Amino acid sequence: MNSLHLKSFIRCKRKAWLDCKGKKSDEIWSPHKAIDKINQFQIFSEFCNGDIYSGLKACKNGYKGVIGLKIKGNFFQNINAEIRPQLLVKTKGKSLWGKYKYLPAVYKLGHKTTKEHLFDLAFSSMLLESFQESKIEKGLVISGFYKKVNVEEIYLNEKLRKKVLNTLLNLNECLEGFIPEITKDRKKCTICSWQKFCDKAAKENGDLTDIDGIGSKTASLLITNGISDTQTLASYSEKQLGEKLSKFNDQKFEKASIFLKQAQSYISGEPYRLSNKNETNDLLEKTRLGFYIFDIESNPDENHDFLYGFLKINNLFTKKEKLIYKPILNLKNNKGESYKKILEILFLQKDWPVLHYGETEKIAIINIAKNLNFSFEEIDSLASRFIDLHSLIRKSWILPLKNYGLKTISNWLGFEWMQKNVSGSKALYWWIQYQITENEIFLKKIIQYNKDDCLATLQIAEYLIKNQLKKN
């Protein structure tokens, strides 16, 4: 086992087992990992003033920062272990290399120092001590906020080391056994490279957390009350289920109705229409004379929207290849120009509604309007044109899906992205690559992805409008 397995084990036992024993063909490439690696190297390089090298030779030569080192050792109770320190930082002391030694360091993305950071440092220190023949009292947590490198010192006391040792013994036991159950906290799965593999298993097992709206706590409540899978859930009556959902108080029967319909739809594969005629009629009426589809690509860590995409639709009968798509690149040093282009598009057809998926796009435009000193009346007028299809479809339909994300719904409707296995995080990865290399191919990939997002949003709009036309 190694330090990567330990980090996975802290997050999810199943992930650690799969990382060690799973079929690599079932794992998908994670852009989150790649982005994390890029950010990590940039922060480490800045912290070490560029004096950063790879491998054992770098330790012997006494460079300030060392990466890419693997250290193997025989651990407690003859357990073979391996550490892969993210960074070793040179400090005063004595080691087999001379009058200096190395401390382990880890990169932190958010503001919070987690158990994962602490355990990684402590585990690394255990094998690193014997490897460099020098005691390690502390490790470093390095992060970057507001264009500044921050360093936190973590003292690696005996209490922490004992906790790590116990966790390593549990990890070893886990790896020697059968594959663990799927985690009840499925929110952890969103950036996991094993997500598709576990999603498939969850559906086959009738996992309750596959039902939209049922999280780990509600699933535990249902299991306690004898409802262990989606088939059992779907067989209940609204009254029977409502009585078991007492924690929702006055909403218990309303929640029971939603959970039942969602479970029944998920099992049957058939959508269920909710009585929400007014809002879909409103969409039908507002889009008659034309509308825009709007989608943004963002870097949330830097609070930067780097691409705004507009799709112009004169009417629903226009062929897809004749639709006009306009991407607007938003460089940090040229925001005024991109804001001007966005407003030109929006006010070219000032009576057209702007359809989007999720809250991000509307919030971004309101912030731009505020930045440009629009009056309250002008901001309200602009904001009133935005129609969130995510909110609208949730109010109008129960779909046979595990979530109501843009890709999940549009894939169900038959839409396919031009590029395979794409996501917002992959677009961000391409953006980072474009900034580093200035290679236009990454920009083309981002633009194609954003255009497809717009077309996917259009597919959902068509579904809502055409079904309303059928009903009318």
N, C-alpha and C positions, 0 to 999 in steps of 0.2 A: 504494500500500500504506500501511497505517497501523500504529499501535502495537498495536492489537488483533490484527491479522494476525501481528505479530511474536510476541506472547505465545502465540497458537495454534500457530505454527510450531515454537516451542520444545517444546511438548507433543506435537504431532503434525502432520506435514507435510500429511497429507490434510485435517485439520481446517482448516488455514490456507487451503488451496485451496478447500474447500467454503464457508468463510466469505466468500471473495471471489467465487467463481464458481458456487457451488451454487444450485439452485433453492430459494427460500425455502419453498416448499410441502413440501419434503422435511425441513425443519428443525422440530424440536419445541421448545416453550417450556421453558426449564430453570429449575426453582425454585431450584436451587443458585445460579445467577447472581443471581436476585432477592434471595435471602437475603444473599448476599455484598454486594450493593449497599446493602441496609438497614444491615447491620452496619458497612460501610465509612463510610457517611454519619454514623452515630451516633458512631463513634470520631473521625472528622475534626472533627465539630462540637464534641465535647468537647475535643479538642486545641486548637482555635482559640477556645475559650470562646464559641462561638456566632457569632463574627465571620467568617462564611463566606457568600460570595455567588457568583453565577454570571456568567460571561462577561467579555468584554474591558473593559466599564465598571467591573467590580470591580477589575481591575488598575489602571486609571487613577485610581480613587478610593483605592487603597492599602489595601484590606481585608486582614486577616491571612490569610484562606484564600480561594482562588478555585477553583471547580469549573466543569465544563461548558464548557471552552474547547477549541476546535479550532484548531490551528495548522498551516498548510500551507506547504510549501517545496520548492524544487528541490534534490534531494539529489545525492549523488555520482553521476557518470556520467549526469547528466540524468534521474535517477530521481525521479519525483514522490512525495512522502511527506507524511504527515499524522500529527500526534501528538494524542492526547486525554489529557492528563495527568489522573490521578485527582484530584490536588490540587496546587495551587501554594501555597507557604508564604512569606509576606513575611519578609525578613531585611534586615540592614544592607547597604548597598552603593550602587551607582549604576546607573541604567537610564534608558531614554528617558522614564520617568514621574517621575523625581526621585531623591531620596536614599534609595532603597530598591530592592531587586530581589526576584525570586522564585526559590525552589528547587523542583524537582519532588519530590513525595512519593507513595509507594504504600502501600496497605493490605496487611497480612500477617495471614492467618487463623491459621496454625499457629505453632510456635515456630521453625521453620527458615526462614532467609532463602535463597531459591532463585535459580537462574540467571535465572528469569523476572523476579524483582524487580529484580535488578541490571541486566539488559538493558533493562527498561522505563525505569528511571531514566536510564541512559546515552543511550538513543535520544531520550528527551524533552529531555535537556539539549542535545543537538546542534542541534535546531531552535529550542529556547527561547532559546539564547544569541543567535542573530542576530535573533530576534523582539523581544527586550527590550533588545538592544544591551548585553549585560553577560555577563561570563564566569561560568560555573557550575563550581565546584570539587567540590561534593558534592550528594547527594540524601538524602532521609529515608525510612526504612521505619518505618511507624507501626502498632502493634498494641495489642490490649487483652487483658490477662491479670489475673485476680484483681481485677477491677473497677478496674484501674489502666491508664492509657495509657503505653505504652512507645515510645521513639523511638531508632532506631539510625541513626547517620550513615554513609553510604557514600561514600567518596571515588572520584570518577569519573576515574580516571587514563587515560593514553593506551592502555595495554594492554587495558583493558576496552572502551574506545571502538573499538579496532581489531577486537576480537572481535565486537562488535555490527555493525560495518560489514561484515565478512565474512558474518555471518549474514543481514544485510539483502540482500546481493548474492545469496546462496543462495535467500533467500525470493523475490526478484524473478524469478530463473531458474525456480523452482518454479511460480510463478503464471503464467508464460508458457508452461508445458508442459502435458502431460496430467495428469489426476487421479492423485495418488500411490497406491501400494498401501496396503491396510489395515494399520495398525500391528500388529506381532506381540504387543505388550504390550496385550492387550485389557482389562486392568484399568483402563486410562485411559479406556475408553469408557463406564464406568458413569454418569458425570455429564455426558456430552457430548450436545449438542443434535442431533447427527447420528447418534446411536447406531442408531436404527431403520433409517436409510438404509444404514449400513455393515453392520449385521447381515444385511440382505437380500442385499447383495452378497457377503458372506462365505459365506452358505449356498449361493448360486448357484455360487460359485467352489470350493466344497468345502474351505474354509479349515480347517486342522487345529486351530486354537485354538477352533473352534466345538465341539469334542469336550470334554465335561466332564472336567477333570483334566489336560488338555494345555495347558500355558502356553507362553510364548515360547521357553524353553530346550529343553523337550521337543520342540516343533515344529521347532526348528532342528536338533536331533539327528536327528529322523525325516527331514527334508528332505535332510540330509547323506547319509543312508543310502538315498536314492532314493524315499522315501515323501513325496510332495508334496501329497496331497489326501486327503480322507476316503474316497473310492471306493477308492483304492489301499490305504489302511490297512485297510479292511474286507475286502479280498481276501486278506490274509495269514493264515497259520496261527499259532496261539499260539506254537509252537516257533520259527518263522521270526522273528516279531516280537520275542520274548523275547531272542533272540541280538543284536538290534540295540539293546536297552535295557540294555546292560551297566552304565551309570551307576547303575542301581537295585540293583546287586549281587544279593543273595539274593532280592530282591523282583521281579526282572525278569520272571519268567513270570507272577507274580500281576498285575503292572501290565499286561503284554501282554494277559492275559485280559480285564481290565476295559476297556482301551482298545478292544479288538476288539469286545466286546459293545456298548459304548457307540456306536461308529461304525456297527455293523450296525443297531442300534436306531434311530439318528438318520436313517440313509438309508431304512430300511424304513418308519419311522413306527410300528413295533410295540414295545410294552414287553417287557422280558425279566425274568422272575421269578427272584430269587435264592433259594437254599435257606436260609431264615431263619424256619422255622416257629415256633420257640419264642417269639420276641419278638412276632410278630403275634398268636399265640395268647394271649399275655399281655395285649395290648391288648384283644382280644375279651373276655377274662374280666373285666378290670378295669372295662370300660365298661358291663357288662350292666345295672347298677343305676342308671346315670346318671353324668354327668361334666360338667365345666366346660371351656369353651374360653376361653383368656386371651390378650389381646394388649395391648401397650403402645405408646404414641406418645411419642417422646423428643426432647430437644434435646441431642445428644451434646457439643456445645461447652460447654454449661453444666452437663453431667452432671445433667440434670433430666428426669424422666419426668412429662410434663404430663397424660397421660390413661391410665387403666387401664380396659380393657374386659372384661367377663365375659359369656359366653353360657352359659345354663343349659340342659342337654339331659337330660331325664328318660329318653328312649330315642331310638334312631335313626329311629323311625317317626313321631315328632312332626312335624307340618307346620311348615315354616320360619316362616310368619307367626305361629305360636303360641309360638315360642321366646322366652324372656325374656332380653333384653339389658340389662345394667346398666353404664352408663359412670360412672366416678368421676374427677372433675376434681381434679388435684393442684396447687393454688396454693402458691407457695413459702412464704407466710406462714400456711398452714393445713395443713401436712403431717400433723400429728397426727390431724386429723379424717379425712383421706383414708385414712391407714393403718388407722384404726379400722374404716372401712367395708369395706376390703378383707378384713380378718381376719374381720369378721362374715359376709361372703359365704363365705369359705373354710371357716369352722367351722360354718356352717349345715348343710352336708353334709360332715362331716369325714372320711367314708370315700370320698368321690368323688375320682377322679383329676382332675388339671388338665392338659389338653392344650394345647400351645403349639407355635410354630414357630420354632426357633432357641434360643440359650442365654439371650437377654436377659431373658425373663420370669422364669425360675427364679432367676437371679442377683439380679434386683430384689427378689423376695420374700424371699430369704435375707438381703439387706441390710436390708430393712424389719424382719425378725424380730430381727436383731442390734441394730438401732437401738432396738427395744423391749425389749431385754435378755432375749430368750428364752434358755432353757438350751440346751446343745448337743444334748440329747436331743430337745427340742421342735423345734429347727431341722432335725435329721435326719429327724424324723417328717414335718414339713411338706415338706421337699425331696423325700422319697421318693414323694410323690403326683404329682410333675411328670413328664410324658411328652413328650419332644421329638420331634415328628413329622418334623422335618427329618432328624434322625439316624436315625429308624426307617425312613423311606422309602428313604434311601440304602442301608441295610443289606438292605432287602427287594426293591428293584426297580432295574432299569436302565431309564430312560425315554427316549423319543426326543426329548430336549430338550437345549439347549446349556448349561443350568444347572438347579439344583434349588431356585431361589428360590420363595417362596410364590406370587407372581403367575404365574410361568412355568408351574408345575405346575397350579395351580387354573384358569388360562385353558385349558390343555390338556384339563382335565376338564370344560370347558364353563361355568365360573363367570364371571360378568360383574359388575364393580363398577358401582354405581348412577351414579357420577360418572366421566367419561371422563379418561383419561391421568393417573390419580392415583398417588401414591407416598408413602412416608414423608417424603421431603423436601418434597413439596407440603403435607402435613399440617403440617409444621414451619413452612412459609411462612405457612399460614393462622393458626397459633398466634401467630407474630410479629405478623401483621396484627391479630389479636384483642387482643393486649396493647397495641398502639399505638392502636387505634380503639375498643376495647370493643364492637365491632359483633357482635351475637349470631350473625349469619349465618355468620361464620367458625367459630364454635364448633360450629354445626350441621353444617357441612361436615366438620369433624374427626370428630365423633361418628359421622356416617354412614359415613365412610371406615373408622373403627375397627370399626364393626359389620360392614361388608363384609369386613374382614380376618378377623374371627372366623368369619364364615360361609364364607369361602374355606378357612380352616383346618379347619372342620368337613367340607367337601367332600373334603379329603384324608384325614381320619380315616375317612369313609364308604368311600372307595375301598379303604383298607387293610383295614377290617373286613369289607366285603362280599366282597372277593376271598378273604379267609380263610374266610368262611362257605361260599363256593363250593367251596373245596378240601376243607373238612371234610365 
